[in-house]
């Protein structure tokens, strides 16, 4: 970051560092092992035979409570559709709260989670106890509730509650939302887009607000909502399960955002980074970077590009249209890399040259003159393969094969 500030310091508007995505896993410490569950039901609840119906009864009671509380308070309950970003789906429901604290909506989803199973052993136990059951921890697919909350301190957050024993929870928070709430409370004007502050009236106040987020504050806000949204235990059960929910860090992201005054320096830097990356890394490494592999699909569609440079550009540009914009660069590199002729065993591979000389439709800026001059000055590299006149005179070729086309 210091190097970036030294190179592009004149174009930087401001820089700040804050926590971004925060995921905390919550669990009841005294309900995580099979022996804990056996002690809880035998000694605290007073049930000798822990049958599947006993565990299911607790789950049904919580589901009934969720249906009743959401109906009474008018909280929408939706099924989480696959392939749709949950944050975009619940955004209209946050606007209905009009900045007031509360639950925006609840999403239901069938997901894998940790739970317990109870079954009768195949063999009779030596004690002859008819109520003896085997309790084992496992992972099963069952219903989870996503509670989307507008917190006065943390801003928009969500809590996932498992509907089966041991009722584990997962809290999803965002440090940018916390900073936005702090700036509103301090009366500092700002403009925020997704997870970035584009403008702010006081940069020092922005960094001060981000430094206020502590682990104690996170635990306090998570406990505040978990006590209201998880299954209810009796007073005797709560005393036996103390200290209750504990939290472990599942994910925390620290973001350092650099806001530029204009986009031109970034475009130039990205263009130069792509140019050097393709030159140094080569076609294979570049395709791995963007998640694309060289396969027969691209080789077959671009084999005719070996005879015509203009046709190669048009063909590769047409190939990129079948991919999303995020993978355009990788798709073009893959298609062009497969156009390279097969070299003689004693000659180094030249797929990098082909990639460099045909990647321009992706960036919409021609790098051909500068890169071609640099490459032609390297004695260990072949000339650009699109120049048919140079094919018979490539270095390291046998004299008997000079008139033949490359294999």
C-alpha positions in Angstrom: 0.0 0.0 0.0 2.9 2.4 0.7 4.3 1.7 -2.8 0.9 2.4 -4.4 0.6 5.6 -2.5 4.1 6.7 -3.6 3.3 5.9 -7.3 -0.2 7.3 -7.5 -0.3 9.7 -4.5 -1.3 12.6 -6.6 -4.4 10.8 -7.9 -5.6 9.4 -4.5 -8.5 11.2 -2.9 -8.5 9.5 0.5 -7.6 6.1 2.1 -9.3 4.3 5.0 -9.2 0.9 6.6 -12.1 -0.9 8.3 -13.5 -4.3 8.9 -15.7 -5.6 6.1 -17.5 -8.9 6.3 -17.7 -10.5 9.7 -19.1 -14.0 10.3 -19.4 -15.4 13.9 -20.5 -18.9 14.7 -22.5 -19.3 17.9 -23.1 -22.5 19.8 -24.4 -23.5 23.2 -21.2 -24.9 24.9 -23.0 -27.5 27.0 -25.0 -29.0 24.1 -22.3 -29.9 21.6 -21.5 -33.5 22.5 -23.7 -36.6 22.8 -22.9 -37.0 26.5 -24.0 -33.3 27.0 -27.3 -34.0 25.3 -27.9 -37.2 27.4 -27.2 -35.3 30.7 -29.5 -32.5 29.6 -32.5 -34.7 29.0 -31.8 -37.2 31.8 -30.9 -34.9 34.6 -32.4 -31.5 33.7 -35.5 -32.3 31.6 -36.3 -35.7 33.3 -36.7 -37.8 30.2 -35.2 -41.3 30.3 -35.6 -42.5 26.7 -34.2 -39.9 24.2 -36.2 -41.0 21.2 -36.3 -39.1 17.9 -39.7 -37.8 18.8 -38.2 -36.1 21.8 -35.7 -34.2 19.7 -38.3 -33.5 17.0 -40.7 -32.0 19.6 -38.3 -29.2 20.4 -37.8 -28.5 16.7 -41.6 -28.4 16.1 -42.1 -26.1 19.1 -39.5 -23.6 17.6 -41.1 -23.7 14.2 -44.5 -23.0 15.7 -43.1 -20.1 17.6 -41.6 -18.6 14.4 -44.9 -18.9 12.5 -46.8 -17.3 15.4 -44.3 -14.4 15.9 -44.0 -13.6 12.3 -47.8 -13.6 11.8 -48.4 -11.4 14.8 -45.8 -8.8 13.8 -46.4 -9.0 10.0 -42.9 -10.2 9.2 -42.6 -11.7 5.7 -41.4 -15.3 5.6 -39.9 -16.2 2.2 -38.2 -19.2 0.8 -34.6 -18.5 -0.3 -34.5 -19.1 -4.0 -31.4 -20.7 -5.5 -29.1 -18.6 -7.6 -30.4 -15.3 -6.2 -28.3 -13.1 -3.9 -30.0 -12.9 -0.6 -29.0 -9.3 0.1 -30.6 -8.1 -3.1 -33.8 -10.1 -2.3 -34.3 -8.6 1.2 -33.4 -5.0 0.2 -37.0 -3.9 -0.3 -38.0 -5.2 3.1 -35.3 -3.1 4.8 -36.8 0.0 3.2 -40.2 -0.9 4.8 -38.6 -0.4 8.3 -37.8 3.2 7.5 -34.7 3.2 9.7 -36.4 1.7 12.8 -34.9 -1.2 14.7 -36.5 -4.6 13.9 -36.7 -7.7 11.7 -37.1 -6.9 8.0 -37.9 -10.5 6.9 -37.2 -14.1 7.4 -35.8 -16.5 4.7 -36.1 -20.2 5.0 -33.5 -22.6 3.5 -32.8 -26.3 3.6 -29.1 -26.6 4.4 -26.6 -28.9 5.9 -26.1 -28.5 9.7 -24.8 -30.2 12.7 -27.4 -32.1 14.8 -27.9 -35.3 16.7 -29.6 -38.6 15.8 -31.1 -41.1 18.2 -31.7 -44.8 17.4 -32.2 -48.1 19.2 -29.1 -50.3 19.2 -29.2 -53.6 17.2 -28.0 -55.6 20.2 -29.5 -55.5 23.7 -27.3 -53.6 26.1 -25.7 -55.6 28.9 -27.6 -53.6 31.5 -30.9 -54.7 30.0 -32.2 -51.0 30.0 -35.2 -50.8 27.7 -34.8 -47.0 27.4 -31.2 -47.2 26.2 -30.6 -45.2 23.0 -27.6 -44.4 21.0 -27.0 -40.7 20.5 -24.5 -39.6 17.8 -23.6 -36.2 16.3 -23.9 -36.0 12.6 -24.6 -33.5 9.7 -28.0 -33.6 8.1 -30.0 -31.4 5.8 -32.8 -29.6 7.7 -34.5 -26.2 7.9 -32.6 -23.0 8.8 -34.1 -19.6 9.4 -32.3 -16.4 8.2 -33.4 -13.4 10.3 -32.6 -10.2 8.5 -32.3 -7.4 11.1 -31.8 -3.7 11.1 -29.7 -3.0 14.2 -29.3 0.6 15.5 -25.6 0.1 16.0 -24.4 -2.5 13.4 -26.9 -1.5 10.7 -28.2 -4.3 8.4 -27.2 -7.8 9.7 -28.5 -11.3 9.6 -28.6 -14.3 11.9 -29.0 -17.9 10.8 -30.7 -20.1 13.3 -30.8 -23.9 13.0 -34.2 -25.4 13.8 -32.8 -28.7 15.2 -30.7 -29.5 18.3 -28.2 -28.1 19.3 -29.7 -24.9 17.7 -26.4 -23.4 16.5 -26.5 -19.9 15.1 -24.4 -17.9 12.6 -24.2 -14.1 12.8 -23.4 -12.1 9.6 -22.3 -8.5 10.1 -20.6 -5.8 8.0 -18.1 -3.3 9.2 -19.0 -0.8 6.5 -22.6 -0.7 7.8 -21.3 -0.1 11.3 -19.2 2.9 10.1 -22.2 4.3 8.2 -24.3 4.2 11.4 -21.6 5.9 13.3 -21.2 8.7 10.8 -24.9 9.3 10.8 -24.8 9.6 14.5 -21.9 12.1 14.3 -23.6 14.1 11.7 -20.9 13.6 9.0 -22.1 13.6 5.4 -21.0 10.8 3.2 -21.9 8.8 0.1 -21.7 5.0 0.2 -22.1 2.5 -2.6 -22.3 -1.1 -1.5 -19.1 -1.7 0.6 -17.2 1.5 -0.2 -17.5 5.1 0.9 -17.1 7.2 -2.3 -17.2 10.6 -0.6 -17.0 11.8 3.0 -17.0 15.2 4.5 -14.4 14.4 7.2 -11.9 11.6 6.5 -10.5 11.7 10.0 -14.0 11.0 11.4 -14.4 8.1 9.0 -11.3 6.4 10.3 -12.2 7.2 13.9 -15.6 5.6 13.4 -14.1 2.4 11.9 -11.8 2.1 14.9 -14.7 2.0 17.3 -15.7 -1.5 16.3 -14.4 -3.9 19.0 -15.0 -7.6 19.9 -17.0 -6.6 22.9 -19.4 -4.6 20.8 -19.8 -7.4 18.4 -20.6 -9.9 21.1 -23.0 -7.5 22.8 -25.0 -7.0 19.6 -25.1 -10.7 18.7 -26.3 -11.6 22.2 -28.9 -8.9 22.0 -30.6 -10.6 19.0 -29.8 -14.2 19.7 -31.7 -14.0 23.0 -34.8 -12.9 21.1 -34.6 -15.3 18.1 -33.4 -18.7 19.3 -35.6 -21.4 20.9 -36.8 -20.6 24.4 -35.6 -22.8 27.3 -37.1 -22.9 30.8 -35.4 -21.1 33.7 -34.1 -24.4 35.1 -32.7 -25.3 31.6 -31.1 -21.9 31.2 -29.3 -22.3 34.5 -28.0 -25.7 33.5 -26.8 -24.4 30.1 -25.0 -21.3 31.4 -23.0 -19.4 30.1 -25.2 -20.0 27.1 -24.1 -19.1 23.6 -20.4 -18.7 22.9 -19.0 -17.3 19.6 -16.0 -18.2 17.5 -14.7 -16.3 14.5 -15.6 -18.0 11.2 -14.5 -15.2 8.9 -13.3 -11.6 9.2 -12.2 -9.4 6.3 -10.1 -6.3 6.8 -10.5 -3.8 3.9 -8.2 -1.0 2.9 -10.1 1.2 0.4 -8.2 3.6 -1.8 -10.5 6.2 -3.4 -9.1 7.9 -6.5 -10.1 11.3 -7.9 -10.5 9.9 -11.4 -10.4 6.6 -13.1 -7.7 7.2 -15.7 -4.7 6.2 -13.5 -6.4 3.0 -12.6 -7.1 2.1 -16.2 -3.5 2.8 -17.2 -2.2 0.7 -14.3 -4.6 -2.2 -15.0 -3.6 -2.1 -18.7 0.1 -2.2 -17.9 -0.5 -5.0 -15.3 -2.3 -7.1 -17.9 0.5 -6.5 -20.4 3.2 -7.5 -18.1 1.3 -10.4 -16.7 0.7 -12.0 -20.1 4.3 -11.5 -21.0 5.8 -12.9 -17.9 3.2 -15.5 -17.0 2.4 -17.0 -20.4 -0.9 -18.2 -21.8 -1.2 -21.2 -19.5 -0.7 -19.3 -16.3 -3.0 -16.5 -17.5 -5.8 -18.8 -18.2 -5.4 -20.4 -14.8 -5.6 -17.0 -13.2 -8.9 -16.2 -14.8 -10.3 -19.7 -14.4 -10.2 -20.8 -18.0 -8.3 -23.7 -19.5 -6.9 -24.3 -23.0 -9.0 -27.1 -24.5 -10.0 -28.5 -27.9 -13.0 -26.2 -28.1 -10.9 -23.1 -28.6 -8.2 -24.8 -30.6 -10.7 -26.1 -33.2 -12.5 -22.8 -33.5 -9.3 -20.8 -34.1 -7.1 -23.1 -36.2 -7.9 -21.1 -39.3 -6.5 -18.0 -37.6 -2.9 -19.2 -38.4 -3.2 -18.0 -42.0 -4.7 -14.5 -41.5 -4.0 -11.9 -38.8 -7.3 -10.0 -39.4 -9.3 -13.3 -39.4 -7.6 -14.2 -36.1 -8.7 -11.0 -34.4 -12.3 -11.4 -35.7 -12.4 -15.0 -34.7 -11.1 -14.5 -31.2 -13.4 -11.5 -30.7 -16.4 -13.6 -31.7 -15.2 -16.3 -29.3 -15.3 -13.9 -26.4 -18.9 -13.0 -27.0 -20.0 -16.4 -25.7 -18.7 -15.6 -22.2 -19.6 -13.2 -19.5 -17.8 -9.8 -19.3 -15.9 -11.0 -16.2 -14.3 -13.8 -18.1 -13.8 -12.0 -21.4 -10.0 -11.5 -21.0 -9.5 -15.1 -20.0 -11.7 -16.4 -22.8 -9.8 -14.4 -25.4 -6.4 -15.5 -24.0 -7.5 -19.1 -24.1 -8.8 -18.9 -27.7 -5.7 -17.1 -29.0 -3.2 -19.3 -27.1 -4.7 -22.4 -28.9 -3.9 -20.8 -32.3 -0.1 -21.1 -31.8 1.6 -23.4 -34.2 3.3 -26.5 -32.8 7.0 -25.7 -32.5 10.0 -27.9 -33.3 11.1 -29.8 -30.2 14.3 -27.7 -30.0 12.4 -24.4 -30.1 10.8 -22.7 -27.1 7.0 -22.4 -26.9 5.7 -19.1 -28.4 2.1 -19.2 -27.1 2.9 -16.0 -25.1 3.7 -14.1 -28.3 0.4 -15.1 -29.8 -1.6 -14.1 -26.8 0.1 -10.7 -26.5 -0.4 -9.9 -30.2 -4.1 -10.7 -30.1 -5.5 -9.7 -26.7 -6.5 -6.1 -27.7 -10.3 -6.6 -28.3 -10.7 -7.3 -24.6 -9.1 -4.1 -23.4 -10.4 -1.9 -26.2 -7.0 -0.3 -26.4 -4.3 -1.4 -28.8 -1.0 -2.4 -27.3 0.3 -3.9 -30.5 3.0 -1.4 -31.5 4.9 -1.2 -28.2 4.7 -4.9 -27.4 5.6 -6.1 -30.9 8.7 -3.9 -30.9 9.8 -5.2 -27.5 9.2 -8.8 -28.5 11.0 -8.6 -31.9 14.1 -7.3 -30.1 14.4 -10.5 -28.1 16.6 -13.0 -30.0 15.2 -16.1 -28.2 11.6 -15.5 -29.4 10.0 -16.3 -32.7 8.5 -13.5 -34.9 4.8 -12.9 -34.8 3.2 -16.0 -36.3 0.7 -13.9 -38.3 3.5 -12.8 -40.7 3.5 -15.5 -43.3 6.6 -14.1 -45.1 8.7 -14.9 -42.0 7.6 -18.5 -41.6 10.3 -20.1 -43.8 13.0 -18.0 -41.9 12.2 -18.8 -38.3 15.3 -19.5 -36.2 16.2 -23.1 -35.2 14.2 -24.5 -38.2 15.8 -27.2 -40.3 16.6 -26.2 -43.9 14.7 -29.1 -45.3 11.5 -27.9 -43.6 11.8 -24.2 -44.5 9.3 -24.5 -47.3 6.8 -26.5 -45.3 4.1 -25.0 -43.3 4.4 -25.3 -39.5 3.0 -28.5 -38.0 
